[in-house]
Structures are given as structure tokens and as C-alpha cells.
Amino acid sequence: MPSLNARTAAFYLAVSCLALFGYAPDGPAQTVVPPEDPTQSIVYWQPYVIDPGRDPRVAQAQRIFAVLLRAWDITRLEPALHVVSSSEGPWAASLADGNILLSRAAVEACFQFGRTRAPHLLAFVLAHELSHQRADDLWHHKFFRLAGAQTSSVQARLVEGLGADQTALEDIGKREARADHDGLLLMSSVGFDPYQVIDDKDFFTAWVESLWGGSCERSASHRRACRDAQNRALRTRVQLAEVASQATLYDLGVQALVAGKHEAARRLFTTYGRAYPSRAVLASLGTSYLAEAVDAYRALLATGRLQGPDFYYPLLLDARPQARPQVTAAVRGAPQQQLPQRIRYLLAEANRHYDRAIRLEPEYRATYLLLAVSHLLEGNPYLVRGVLQGRFAPRFGADAGAALLLAMTHAIEGDTATSERKLEALLRDQAGMPSALPRSLVLYSAYHNAAALAQVRGDPQRARALWKQLSAQAAGAGGLLFRLAVARLVREPAADPQRSQRALWLVAGARPGERLASSHFEKTAFRRDQIWVNGTPMGVYRSADGARLVVDDAGVVRHAWQVKTGGQLPSGVAIGDTADRALKVLGLPSRHLHLLSGEYLAYDLLGLAVHVVGDTIDGWFLYEPA
């Protein structure tokens, strides 16, 4: 197969996002170059794929890619990442067979910007390629049909911009700009920091400079390639700075939801959604209504105003702010159980937003399950089955989350024996079933609800046996699931009252509700952006150690959080510690929320929520409890 020559590679650099198909003019031919035929399968590349077990940085790239796939449309076959050895410097590609390629040099190029920024930059490079895959762009076909199969003389004319189809090039530029935009939103939605891409030395310009070095002045084609890439970098930086600021609104909405401030979460999601409307924003709004309804429902159970099992309703915040507009029919109906008017209103709003989210993107499974949870809470088994058996199962097949909700449906139909039997069957079978909900959430919900039904029928010993079974099952992994089970067997104290002194818990020397003097921001080097919340301008302050503050015009701190670049709590809990350390030091949280960006342990007594990704503490934020 002929290789991609220097002129073609230079042209590619000029039109490609981030110069991801970069070219190193003086690089020695060590292995293989990007193919001119992108339709060929991954089979061609297998000899050059690097084993993650032999290269820690390749393994890290695979872990980052796995995190990004949480935001993938899980009804489509998800792409696979292959890091390859290549002689042509940093580049990335989306192949027609659904595979994504990343050169080992691209991984190394991200680490040249420092260990702190590297994971975020890698996330952006990969998210950009995922965005191409999601949009079915594969514009690489167009380029190679345009240039790759031509003679060297034609390629030379294309590089000099004399024979290229301007419409095609403009289309490529638009798709690349969209992939930049969507990629930044995607990486933000799963917990990576968009400001790492645009802060300090600009990633785009620096990437181009690192690729081309002193070669930019060698020829007219090189000079033009560098100039075009740098101009595009400038335009992209302006665009992404705005996107990063707006993405902060979504992050603040997540924080408000975790803190139990449902109305505040809705205001923030709505403000964000007006600028970036999507299925995810609609589903997040629906979840804010559903979460508030669950809280009110369980409060009525606790006071005896409602009767029934103390079920755990699995909630998953949809934290992926992209959508692919489509149309599908919606199922509607009236609640059969007479609930207080406030709860009925909240559930009706949740249903309305979930229905709209499904119409926007009917191929996203989790939204159906959230809609079924809402119908389940309102006591309407007919609509639960309509969603799960009439719409979900024919489209997606078996699912552990759907099986969990159908088992709970038997209970609200009055058949608690069948409900309990199906829940315990799920405990045996769920590991082999696909699941749109996190497996730990399905497992905990099944145990919790089976134990609740055992209590309802007057068998506390069976309930205790179930909690023992969960503690034994989760003992090897440790973490929250194990501690939640043990807490049901041995009363575990809440967070140490000594740590309820909130003055201890600060981010950049501040906490929400405090008024800061202007001199406070002079002590630390902060970058400042502006966002608008409900027509009110607020400053977003960012320090180099990962602290974030949102401050209003009066100097009052509205939000304070710490991202993964650094930080340590007064208790000794630090970013990078295992999640179990937070549980040992702080005790059991008031709430445990599963997000696509990870998990949150919310401690109302402390006004602190710890963000956990995988089994590692990834950050935290402070809040005033609702």
C-alpha cells in the first residue's frame, strides 16, 4: 500500500481538527503510516497495536476511553480504541468499521503538557473522534477520495489550495468545528475539565507547533499549513472558551441535584438548556422532578401517611449533554394511586420531560428506565409495563434494570410474593444480563427491595440474611456497597460531629455563602470567566491547583468545588485516594448518587459531596444543605 506523502499530510494538517492526523516531516520510517484507504478494517492495524499491559500510558488512554464510553449511545455498537506504533507522529483516526486509532506519539504529545493536563487532553482528542463516530461523519472518506488516490501532481495542487473543492473543504471545517464542540461537551459530561484544554498554553496552537517545529518555513505549503492550522486554533479556542463556561452551568446543576436543591438544579439546567438544548438536559430536568418526588414519597412513608414497602428507587442522572433529534411515539396515562397533589405534579413533570427526551433520542435506554421509575412511584403498573414490556423490551431486549423495575411492579400490583421471588432471582442472574444502569446500583436496589418485602411480610430474619449475603458478596471489593450492607447489620455512626464545624471545609479559602473581599483573589492567581444565571452575571474563578469558585457581583460565593488537579481536605482525604478512605474517615453519606461522570457521596452534616470515579476520589464540592 502506498504511504501518505509529505504534501498530502501537510494538507491534512491544515484542515484536520487539532492536526490529529499530524505529520512529522523528518520522522524515521519505523512502522506504518496512516492508510490512504480508511475503509480497511482493523485487521490491517493489528500488527501495530500496542498491548496496554506492556505500556502504562497506553493503558491510561484505554481507561480514559472507557470513561468516555459512559456517554456513548449504548444501543449502537460502541467503538474500540487501538493505540498503534506509527512513524508519522501524533494522529488519531476513526475507521469505517467502528474502530478508533490513536498513535502512541499522540499519547506522548499530550503528556508533554504535563501529567495534570494530559488525561484531559487525551480525553478531548478521543472525545473528538467519538463525536465523529456519533455523527456518522467519517469525512476521512471524502478527503482520501479527494486527495489520497490522486497523482502526486494533483496532490501538490491540492496542498497549494489551487485545485481543491472549496465546498468540500468548508464542509470538512464545519464538521471539525462541530466535533470540537461536541467533544468538549462529551468530555465535560463524564467529569473531565474542559478548561484544561484551553488554559495555559493553548493546546491547539501548541499541538501544531510541536508537530511542525522548525519545518514551517521550509516551503510555501508548510507555511500555509502552519498558518491555517494556527488560525483555526485561534477560532477554536474562542469557541471552546464559551462552551467551557456554559458547561459550568451544567456542572452546577449536577451539584445542586446532589445537594438536594431540586429547584436550583432545574434553574441551572434550564439556563444551560436554552443555550444547548438536548435530550440530556430534558432527562436531567425530569430527574430533578423525580428525585424531589422520591424524597417527598419516602417522607410520607416514614410518617405513616402512606403504606407500603420502603423501596429503593434507582435513579441515574443523565449527564451527557448531546442529542440526536429523532421522533417516536410517546405513551401517556393517568396515575392510579391517589398521592398528594405536590407529588402528582412532580411526577407529571418528570414524565413530561422524559417523554420529550425519548422523542429526541429513542435509542437511549436509560431514559426509558427513568420514565418507568416515575410511573412506578405514582403506582401505575399499567404504564410501567407499557414502557418496559411494550417499548423497552421489543427495542432493546433483556436488561437487568428493567427486570428490577418489573419485579417491583408486582409489589405495587399487590403480588408481593412474586415480587420477592423475582428480585431474588435477579440477584442470581443479573451478572449475566446487560444493564443500562450501573451494576452496583441494580445489585443494591435488588437486595434493598427484597429485604423491604421480607419486612412487610413479617420476616425480619430473612431481611437480615439478605443484608448478610450482600455484605459477603461485596466484602472483597470493599467500598460503599459493603458498608451500606454492614450498616444494616451493625448500626454505624454518621459522620463525626467534630467534623460538622464547616469552617474547616474550604475551597481556595472560601465556602458558599461567604462574602469575599477583592483582595482575596489577589492572593491566589485566579483566571476569571463570566457566566449568566437567570440574567445575573457571575464570575467563575479558577486557580492552578484545581479550585473553582462562582462569585456574584456582591462578592458572595455561590459555588465552591475542587477538581482533580489537586487538593486535600482537613481530614486528610485527598484527591487520588480510594473511595473507601472517604467512607472510613467521613462515615456513611446522606445520599449516594450514581452519575455517568461517576458517583457522589453527599454528606449533609458536613456540607460536602465527594466525587468518586471508579474507586478513586476525583474531587468534591461544598454546599449548604437544602
C-alpha positions as CSV (number, residue, x, y, z in Angstrom):
1,M,0.0,0.0,0.0
2,P,1.4,3.4,-0.9
3,S,2.2,5.7,2.0
4,L,0.8,9.2,2.7
5,N,3.3,11.6,1.3
6,A,4.5,14.8,2.9
7,R,2.4,17.1,0.8
8,T,-0.8,15.2,1.4
9,A,0.0,15.1,5.1
10,A,0.6,18.8,5.2
11,F,-2.8,19.4,3.6
12,Y,-4.4,17.1,6.1
13,L,-2.9,19.0,8.9
14,A,-4.3,22.3,7.6
15,V,-7.9,21.0,7.5
16,S,-8.0,18.5,10.3
17,C,-9.1,19.1,13.9
18,L,-6.2,19.5,16.2
19,A,-4.0,18.4,13.4
20,L,-4.8,14.9,14.7
21,F,-3.6,13.3,11.5
22,G,-0.3,15.0,12.0
23,Y,2.9,14.5,10.1
24,A,6.4,14.6,11.3
25,P,8.4,15.7,8.3
26,D,11.8,14.3,9.5
27,G,10.4,11.3,11.3
28,P,12.2,8.0,10.5
29,A,10.1,5.2,9.0
30,Q,9.8,2.9,11.9
31,T,6.5,1.1,11.4
32,V,3.5,2.3,9.4
33,V,1.7,5.5,8.3
34,P,-2.0,6.3,8.3
35,P,-3.6,4.4,5.4
36,E,-5.0,6.2,2.3
37,D,-7.9,3.8,2.4
38,P,-9.8,4.4,5.7
39,T,-12.4,1.8,4.8
40,Q,-10.0,-1.0,5.5
41,S,-10.6,-2.9,8.7
42,I,-8.7,-3.0,12.0
43,V,-7.2,-6.3,10.7
44,Y,-4.6,-4.2,8.8
45,W,-3.6,-2.5,12.0
46,Q,-3.4,-5.4,14.3
47,P,0.4,-6.0,13.9
48,Y,1.0,-2.4,15.1
49,V,-1.4,-2.3,18.1
50,I,0.4,-1.8,21.4
51,D,-0.6,-4.1,24.3
52,P,-1.9,-1.9,27.2
53,G,-0.4,-4.4,29.6
54,R,3.1,-3.5,28.4
55,D,2.7,0.3,28.3
56,P,1.3,2.2,31.2
57,R,0.4,5.3,29.2
58,V,-1.4,3.2,26.6
59,A,-3.3,1.6,29.5
60,Q,-4.2,5.1,30.8
61,A,-5.5,6.1,27.3
62,Q,-7.7,3.0,27.4
63,R,-9.1,3.8,30.8
64,I,-9.9,7.4,29.7
65,F,-11.6,6.0,26.6
66,A,-13.7,3.6,28.8
67,V,-14.9,6.6,30.9
68,L,-15.9,8.5,27.7
69,L,-17.9,5.5,26.6
70,R,-20.2,6.0,29.5
71,A,-21.7,8.8,27.3
72,W,-21.9,6.6,24.2
73,D,-25.3,5.7,22.7
74,I,-25.3,2.3,24.2
75,T,-27.8,0.8,21.7
76,R,-25.2,1.2,19.0
77,L,-22.1,-1.0,18.9
78,E,-19.6,1.1,20.7
79,P,-16.2,1.8,19.1
80,A,-13.0,0.2,20.2
81,L,-9.7,2.1,20.8
82,H,-6.4,0.8,19.5
83,V,-3.2,2.6,20.2
84,V,-0.7,1.9,17.5
85,S,3.0,2.4,16.9
86,S,3.5,4.7,13.9
87,S,6.3,6.6,12.2
88,E,4.1,9.6,11.4
89,G,3.9,11.4,14.7
90,P,0.7,12.3,16.6
91,W,-2.5,11.4,14.9
92,A,-5.9,9.9,15.5
93,A,-8.5,8.4,13.1
94,S,-12.0,7.0,13.0
95,L,-12.2,4.0,10.7
96,A,-15.3,3.0,8.9
97,D,-15.5,-0.3,10.7
98,G,-16.1,1.5,14.0
99,N,-12.6,1.4,15.4
100,I,-10.7,4.4,16.6
101,L,-6.9,4.6,16.1
102,L,-4.5,6.7,18.2
103,S,-0.8,6.8,17.6
104,R,1.5,6.2,20.5
105,A,3.1,9.6,19.7
106,A,-0.3,11.3,20.2
107,V,-0.4,9.9,23.8
108,E,3.1,11.1,24.4
109,A,2.3,14.5,22.9
110,C,-0.5,15.0,25.4
111,F,1.9,14.2,28.3
112,Q,4.3,16.9,27.0
113,F,1.8,19.4,28.5
114,G,2.3,17.9,32.0
115,R,0.8,15.0,33.9
116,T,-2.0,17.1,35.3
117,R,-3.3,18.2,31.9
118,A,-2.5,15.0,29.9
119,P,-5.6,13.0,30.9
120,H,-7.9,15.9,30.0
121,L,-6.2,16.5,26.7
122,L,-6.3,12.8,25.8
123,A,-10.0,12.8,26.7
124,F,-10.6,15.7,24.3
125,V,-8.7,14.0,21.5
126,L,-10.7,10.8,21.9
127,A,-14.0,12.6,22.5
128,H,-13.5,14.4,19.2
129,E,-13.1,11.1,17.4
130,L,-16.2,9.7,19.2
131,S,-18.1,12.8,18.1
132,H,-17.2,12.0,14.5
133,Q,-18.4,8.4,15.0
134,R,-21.7,9.5,16.7
135,A,-22.4,11.9,13.9
136,D,-21.5,9.3,11.2
137,D,-19.2,11.9,9.7
138,L,-16.3,9.6,8.6
139,W,-15.3,12.6,6.5
140,H,-11.9,10.9,6.2
141,H,-13.5,9.1,3.2
142,K,-14.1,12.4,1.5
143,F,-10.6,13.6,2.0
144,F,-9.0,10.4,0.7
145,R,-11.3,10.3,-2.3
146,L,-10.3,13.9,-2.9
147,A,-6.6,13.6,-2.4
148,G,-5.3,10.2,-1.4
149,A,-5.9,8.4,-4.7
150,Q,-4.7,11.3,-6.9
151,T,-1.3,11.6,-8.6
152,S,1.5,13.5,-6.9
153,S,1.0,16.4,-9.2
154,V,-2.7,16.7,-8.3
155,Q,-1.9,16.3,-4.6
156,A,0.6,19.2,-4.9
157,R,-2.1,21.4,-6.4
158,L,-4.5,20.4,-3.6
159,V,-1.9,21.3,-1.0
160,E,-1.3,24.7,-2.5
161,G,-5.1,25.2,-2.5
162,L,-5.3,25.5,-6.3
163,G,-7.4,22.5,-7.1
164,A,-9.4,21.7,-4.0
165,D,-13.2,21.7,-4.0
166,Q,-13.8,24.7,-1.7
167,T,-17.3,23.4,-0.8
168,A,-15.8,20.1,0.4
169,L,-13.1,21.8,2.4
170,E,-15.7,24.1,4.1
171,D,-17.8,21.1,4.9
172,I,-14.8,19.4,6.5
173,G,-14.1,22.6,8.5
174,K,-17.7,22.7,9.8
175,R,-17.7,19.0,10.8
176,E,-14.4,19.5,12.6
177,A,-15.7,22.6,14.4
178,R,-18.8,20.6,15.4
179,A,-16.7,17.7,16.6
180,D,-14.6,20.1,18.7
181,H,-17.7,21.5,20.2
182,D,-19.4,18.1,20.9
183,G,-16.2,16.5,22.0
184,L,-15.7,19.2,24.7
185,L,-19.2,18.7,25.9
186,L,-18.8,15.0,25.9
187,M,-15.6,15.0,28.0
188,S,-17.2,17.6,30.4
189,S,-20.2,15.4,30.9
190,V,-18.1,12.5,32.2
191,G,-16.0,14.5,34.6
192,F,-13.0,15.8,32.6
193,D,-12.2,19.5,32.9
194,P,-12.7,21.5,29.7
195,Y,-10.6,24.4,31.0
196,Q,-7.5,22.1,30.9
197,V,-7.9,22.1,27.1
198,I,-7.8,25.9,26.7
199,D,-6.0,27.2,29.8
200,D,-2.3,28.0,29.9
201,K,-0.5,27.4,26.6
202,D,-3.2,26.9,24.1
203,F,-3.5,23.2,23.3
204,F,-4.3,23.6,19.6
205,T,-1.5,26.0,18.8
206,A,1.0,24.1,20.9
207,W,0.0,20.9,19.2
208,V,0.7,22.4,15.8
209,E,4.0,23.8,16.9
210,S,5.1,20.6,18.5
211,L,4.3,18.7,15.3
212,W,5.9,21.1,12.8
213,G,8.7,22.6,14.8
214,G,11.1,24.5,12.5
215,S,9.7,22.9,9.4
216,C,7.1,25.7,8.9
217,E,9.4,27.8,6.9
218,R,10.7,25.1,4.6
219,S,8.2,25.6,1.8
220,A,5.1,27.5,0.8
221,S,3.0,24.5,1.5
222,H,4.4,24.1,5.0
223,R,4.0,27.8,5.8
224,R,0.4,27.7,4.6
225,A,-0.4,24.6,6.6
226,C,1.0,26.1,9.8
227,R,-0.8,29.4,9.2
228,D,-4.1,27.7,8.5
229,A,-3.8,25.4,11.5
230,Q,-2.9,28.2,13.8
231,N,-5.7,30.4,12.6
232,R,-8.1,27.6,13.2
233,A,-6.7,27.0,16.6
234,L,-7.4,30.6,17.5
235,R,-11.0,30.4,16.2
236,T,-11.5,27.1,18.1
237,R,-10.1,28.5,21.3
238,V,-12.6,31.3,21.3
239,Q,-15.5,28.8,20.6
240,L,-14.4,26.4,23.3
241,A,-13.9,29.1,25.9
242,E,-17.5,29.9,25.5
243,V,-18.5,26.2,25.6
244,A,-16.4,25.6,28.7
245,S,-18.0,28.5,30.5
246,Q,-21.5,27.3,29.6
247,A,-20.6,23.7,30.6
248,T,-20.0,25.1,34.1
249,L,-23.8,25.7,34.3
250,Y,-24.5,22.0,33.7
251,D,-21.9,21.1,36.3
252,L,-23.5,23.4,38.8
253,G,-26.9,21.8,38.1
254,V,-25.4,18.4,38.9
255,Q,-24.1,19.8,42.2
256,A,-27.4,21.3,43.1
257,L,-29.2,18.0,42.4
258,V,-26.6,16.1,44.5
259,A,-27.2,18.6,47.3
260,G,-30.9,18.0,47.2
261,K,-31.7,21.5,45.9
262,H,-34.0,20.4,43.2
263,E,-35.5,23.8,42.2
264,A,-32.0,25.3,41.9
265,A,-30.9,22.4,39.8
266,R,-33.9,23.0,37.5
267,R,-33.0,26.7,37.1
268,L,-29.4,25.8,36.2
269,F,-30.3,23.0,33.8
270,T,-32.9,25.3,32.1
271,T,-30.4,28.1,31.7
272,Y,-27.9,25.7,30.2
273,G,-30.5,24.0,28.0
274,R,-31.6,27.3,26.4
275,A,-28.1,27.7,25.0
276,Y,-27.5,23.9,24.4
277,P,-30.9,22.1,24.1
278,S,-30.5,18.3,24.2
279,R,-32.0,15.1,25.3
280,A,-29.7,15.0,28.2
281,V,-30.9,18.4,29.6
282,L,-34.5,17.2,29.3
283,A,-33.8,14.0,31.1
284,S,-31.8,15.8,33.8
285,L,-34.8,18.2,34.4
286,G,-37.0,15.1,34.6
287,T,-34.7,13.5,37.1
288,S,-34.8,16.7,39.3
289,Y,-38.6,16.4,39.5
290,L,-38.4,12.6,40.1
291,A,-35.8,12.9,42.8
292,E,-37.9,15.5,44.6
293,A,-40.9,13.3,44.4
294,V,-39.0,10.3,45.8
295,D,-37.9,12.4,48.7
296,A,-41.4,13.5,49.4
297,Y,-42.8,10.0,49.0
298,R,-40.3,8.4,51.4
299,A,-41.1,11.2,53.9
300,L,-44.7,10.2,53.8
301,L,-43.8,6.5,54.3
302,A,-41.7,7.4,57.3
303,T,-44.6,9.3,59.0
304,G,-47.1,6.5,58.1
305,R,-49.3,8.7,55.9
306,L,-48.6,6.2,53.1
307,Q,-48.4,2.5,53.4
308,G,-46.1,0.1,51.5
309,P,-42.6,-1.3,51.3
310,D,-39.7,1.1,51.8
311,F,-38.5,0.6,48.2
312,Y,-35.2,2.0,46.9
313,Y,-35.9,3.7,43.6
314,P,-32.8,3.6,41.4
315,L,-32.0,7.0,39.9
316,L,-29.4,7.7,37.2
317,L,-28.7,11.3,36.3
318,D,-28.3,11.6,32.6
319,A,-25.1,13.6,32.3
320,R,-24.4,13.6,28.6
321,P,-25.3,17.0,27.1
322,Q,-25.7,15.9,23.4
323,A,-28.7,14.6,21.5
324,R,-29.5,13.3,18.1
325,P,-33.0,14.6,17.2
326,Q,-35.4,11.8,16.2
327,V,-39.2,11.2,16.6
328,T,-41.1,8.4,18.3
329,A,-44.5,7.8,19.8
330,A,-45.0,8.6,23.5
331,V,-47.0,6.6,26.0
332,R,-49.1,8.6,28.4
333,G,-51.7,7.8,31.1
334,A,-53.2,8.9,34.3
335,P,-51.9,7.8,37.8
336,Q,-54.0,5.1,39.5
337,Q,-52.8,5.8,43.1
338,Q,-54.1,8.9,44.9
339,L,-51.0,10.8,46.0
340,P,-50.7,14.3,47.5
341,Q,-51.1,16.9,44.8
342,R,-47.5,18.1,45.1
343,I,-46.1,14.6,44.4
344,R,-48.5,14.1,41.5
345,Y,-47.4,17.4,40.0
346,L,-43.7,16.4,40.3
347,L,-44.3,13.0,38.7
348,A,-46.3,14.6,35.9
349,E,-43.4,17.0,35.1
350,A,-40.9,14.1,35.3
351,N,-43.0,12.1,32.9
352,R,-43.3,15.1,30.5
353,H,-39.6,15.7,30.4
354,Y,-38.7,12.0,30.0
355,D,-41.2,11.6,27.1
356,R,-39.7,14.6,25.4
357,A,-36.2,13.2,25.9
358,I,-37.2,9.9,24.4
359,R,-38.7,11.6,21.4
360,L,-35.4,13.4,20.9
361,E,-33.3,10.2,21.2
362,P,-35.4,7.0,21.3
363,E,-32.2,4.8,21.2
364,Y,-31.0,5.8,24.7
365,R,-32.0,3.1,27.1
366,A,-31.6,4.8,30.5
367,T,-34.4,7.3,29.8
368,Y,-37.0,4.6,29.4
369,L,-36.0,3.2,32.8
370,L,-36.2,6.6,34.5
371,L,-39.7,7.0,33.0
372,A,-40.7,3.6,34.3
373,V,-39.4,4.6,37.8
374,S,-41.7,7.6,37.7
375,H,-44.7,5.5,36.7
376,L,-43.8,3.0,39.4
377,L,-43.7,5.7,42.1
378,E,-47.1,7.0,41.1
379,G,-48.5,3.5,41.5
380,N,-49.4,2.9,37.9
381,P,-48.4,-0.7,36.9
382,Y,-50.2,-0.4,33.6
383,L,-47.9,2.4,32.4
384,V,-44.8,0.7,33.9
385,R,-45.4,-2.4,31.9
386,G,-46.3,-0.3,28.8
387,V,-42.9,1.4,29.0
388,L,-40.8,-1.7,29.9
389,Q,-42.7,-4.5,28.0
390,G,-44.3,-2.5,25.3
391,R,-41.5,-0.2,24.3
392,F,-38.2,-1.1,26.0
393,A,-38.1,-4.9,25.6
394,P,-39.0,-5.0,21.9
395,R,-36.4,-2.4,21.1
396,F,-33.5,-3.4,23.5
397,G,-34.2,-7.0,24.8
398,A,-33.3,-8.2,28.3
399,D,-31.9,-5.7,30.8
400,A,-31.1,-6.1,34.5
401,G,-32.5,-2.6,35.3
402,A,-35.8,-3.4,33.5
403,A,-36.0,-6.8,35.3
404,L,-35.6,-4.9,38.6
405,L,-38.4,-2.5,37.9
406,L,-40.7,-5.2,36.6
407,A,-40.1,-7.2,39.9
408,M,-41.0,-4.1,41.9
409,T,-44.2,-3.7,39.7
410,H,-45.6,-7.0,41.0
411,A,-45.5,-5.5,44.5
412,I,-47.5,-2.4,43.6
413,E,-50.0,-4.8,41.9
414,G,-50.4,-6.5,45.3
415,D,-48.4,-9.7,44.5
416,T,-45.5,-9.3,47.0
417,A,-44.6,-13.0,46.9
418,T,-43.9,-12.9,43.1
419,S,-42.1,-9.6,43.5
420,E,-39.8,-11.0,46.2
421,R,-39.2,-14.2,44.2
422,K,-38.3,-12.2,41.1
423,L,-36.0,-9.9,43.0
424,E,-34.1,-12.8,44.5
425,A,-33.9,-14.5,41.0
426,L,-32.4,-11.2,39.7
427,L,-29.7,-11.5,42.4
428,R,-28.7,-14.8,40.9
429,D,-28.9,-13.8,37.3
430,Q,-28.1,-10.1,36.9
431,A,-24.4,-10.6,36.4
432,G,-25.1,-12.3,33.1
433,M,-27.5,-9.7,31.8
434,P,-26.8,-6.4,30.0
435,S,-27.7,-3.3,32.1
436,A,-28.4,0.3,31.3
437,L,-28.0,1.1,35.0
438,P,-24.7,0.7,36.9
439,R,-24.5,-2.9,38.2
440,S,-23.8,-1.8,41.7
441,L,-27.0,0.2,41.7
442,V,-29.0,-2.7,40.3
443,L,-27.5,-5.0,42.9
444,Y,-28.1,-2.7,45.9
445,S,-31.6,-2.0,44.8
446,A,-32.5,-5.6,44.4
447,Y,-31.2,-6.5,47.8
448,H,-32.7,-3.5,49.5
449,N,-36.1,-4.1,47.9
450,A,-36.1,-7.8,48.6
451,A,-35.3,-7.1,52.2
452,A,-38.1,-4.4,52.3
453,L,-40.6,-7.0,51.1
454,A,-39.4,-9.5,53.7
455,Q,-40.0,-6.9,56.4
456,V,-43.5,-6.2,55.0
457,R,-44.5,-9.9,55.4
458,G,-43.1,-10.0,58.9
459,D,-39.8,-11.9,58.3
460,P,-37.0,-9.7,59.6
461,Q,-34.7,-12.7,59.8
462,R,-34.9,-13.1,56.0
463,A,-34.2,-9.4,55.6
464,R,-31.1,-9.7,57.8
465,A,-30.0,-12.8,55.9
466,L,-30.2,-10.8,52.6
467,W,-28.0,-8.0,54.0
468,K,-25.5,-10.6,55.2
469,Q,-25.5,-12.1,51.8
470,L,-24.8,-8.7,50.2
471,S,-22.0,-7.9,52.7
472,A,-20.3,-11.2,51.9
473,Q,-20.7,-10.6,48.2
474,A,-19.3,-7.1,48.4
475,A,-16.6,-7.8,51.0
476,G,-13.9,-8.5,48.5
477,A,-14.4,-5.2,46.7
478,G,-15.0,-3.1,49.9
479,G,-16.3,0.4,49.3
480,L,-19.7,1.8,49.7
481,L,-21.8,-1.3,48.8
482,F,-20.1,-3.3,51.5
483,R,-20.5,-0.5,54.1
484,L,-24.2,0.0,53.2
485,A,-24.8,-3.7,53.8
486,V,-22.9,-3.7,57.1
487,A,-24.7,-0.6,58.3
488,R,-28.0,-2.6,58.0
489,L,-26.5,-5.3,60.3
490,V,-24.5,-3.2,62.8
491,R,-25.6,0.4,63.4
492,E,-22.8,2.6,62.0
493,P,-22.5,6.2,63.3
494,A,-22.9,9.1,61.0
495,A,-20.0,11.5,60.2
496,D,-18.0,12.6,63.3
497,P,-19.8,15.6,64.8
498,Q,-16.4,17.2,65.3
499,R,-16.2,17.5,61.6
500,S,-19.5,19.3,61.4
501,Q,-17.6,22.5,62.0
502,R,-18.0,23.8,58.5
503,A,-15.3,26.4,58.8
504,L,-12.9,23.6,58.3
505,W,-14.2,22.8,54.8
506,L,-12.9,25.3,52.4
507,V,-12.0,25.6,48.7
508,A,-9.4,28.3,47.9
509,G,-10.0,29.6,51.4
510,A,-13.8,30.1,50.9
511,R,-17.1,28.3,51.1
512,P,-20.6,29.0,49.8
513,G,-22.4,31.9,51.4
514,E,-19.3,33.9,52.4
515,R,-18.6,37.3,51.1
516,L,-15.0,37.8,49.8
517,A,-13.0,40.9,49.6
518,S,-11.4,41.7,46.2
519,S,-8.0,41.2,47.9
520,H,-8.9,37.5,48.3
521,F,-8.4,37.0,44.6
522,E,-5.1,38.8,44.6
523,K,-3.6,36.3,47.0
524,T,-4.0,33.5,44.5
525,A,-3.6,33.6,40.8
526,F,-7.1,33.1,39.5
527,R,-8.4,33.1,36.0
528,R,-11.8,34.6,35.6
529,D,-14.7,33.9,33.2
530,Q,-18.2,35.2,33.3
531,I,-21.5,33.2,33.2
532,W,-25.1,34.4,33.3
533,V,-27.5,32.6,35.6
534,N,-31.1,33.8,35.3
535,G,-30.0,37.1,33.9
536,T,-27.4,37.7,36.7
537,P,-23.7,37.8,35.8
538,M,-21.4,35.8,37.9
539,G,-17.6,35.3,37.8
540,V,-16.1,31.8,37.6
541,Y,-12.7,31.9,39.2
542,R,-10.2,29.1,38.5
543,S,-6.9,28.6,40.3
544,A,-4.0,26.5,39.1
545,D,-4.5,23.9,41.8
546,G,-7.9,23.0,40.6
547,A,-10.1,25.2,42.9
548,R,-13.2,26.6,41.4
549,L,-15.4,29.5,42.8
550,V,-18.5,31.1,41.4
551,V,-19.0,34.5,42.9
552,D,-21.8,37.0,42.3
553,D,-21.3,40.8,41.8
554,A,-21.6,41.4,45.5
555,G,-18.6,39.1,46.2
556,V,-20.7,36.3,47.7
557,V,-19.5,32.8,46.9
558,R,-22.3,30.8,45.3
559,H,-20.5,27.6,44.5
560,A,-17.1,26.2,45.5
561,W,-15.6,23.0,44.2
562,Q,-12.3,21.2,43.7
563,V,-11.4,19.3,40.5
564,K,-8.9,16.5,40.0
565,T,-5.8,18.6,39.6
566,G,-5.1,18.8,43.3
567,G,-6.4,19.4,46.8
568,Q,-6.7,17.8,50.2
569,L,-9.4,18.0,52.9
570,P,-8.6,18.9,56.5
571,S,-9.4,15.3,57.4
572,G,-6.6,14.0,55.3
573,V,-8.7,12.8,52.5
574,A,-7.0,13.7,49.2
575,I,-7.7,13.5,45.5
576,G,-6.4,10.2,44.3
577,D,-7.3,8.3,47.5
578,T,-9.5,5.3,47.2
579,A,-13.2,5.9,47.8
580,D,-13.0,3.6,50.9
581,R,-10.8,6.2,52.6
582,A,-13.6,8.8,52.4
583,L,-16.0,6.3,53.9
584,K,-13.7,5.3,56.7
585,V,-12.9,9.0,57.6
586,L,-16.3,10.6,57.0
587,G,-18.7,7.7,57.6
588,L,-21.8,6.8,55.6
589,P,-23.1,9.6,53.3
590,S,-26.6,11.1,53.5
591,R,-27.1,10.3,49.8
592,H,-25.3,8.2,47.2
593,L,-26.0,9.3,43.6
594,H,-24.8,7.4,40.5
595,L,-23.9,9.7,37.6
596,L,-22.4,8.9,34.3
597,S,-19.4,11.0,35.4
598,G,-19.0,8.8,38.5
599,E,-20.6,8.6,41.9
600,Y,-21.2,11.3,44.5
601,L,-21.2,10.8,48.3
602,A,-23.2,13.7,49.8
603,Y,-22.7,14.5,53.5
604,D,-25.3,16.9,54.6
605,L,-23.9,17.3,58.1
606,L,-20.6,18.4,56.6
607,G,-22.0,20.3,53.6
608,L,-19.6,18.2,51.5
609,A,-20.0,16.0,48.4
610,V,-17.2,13.7,47.3
611,H,-16.9,12.8,43.7
612,V,-15.7,9.3,43.0
613,V,-14.7,7.9,39.6
614,G,-14.1,4.2,39.5
615,D,-12.7,3.6,43.0
616,T,-10.8,6.9,43.2
617,I,-11.6,10.2,44.8
618,D,-11.7,12.7,41.9
619,G,-12.8,15.9,43.6
620,W,-15.5,17.4,45.8
621,F,-17.7,20.4,46.3
622,L,-19.2,22.3,49.2
623,Y,-22.9,23.2,49.7
624,E,-25.4,24.4,52.1
625,P,-27.9,21.6,52.7
626,A,-31.4,22.1,51.4
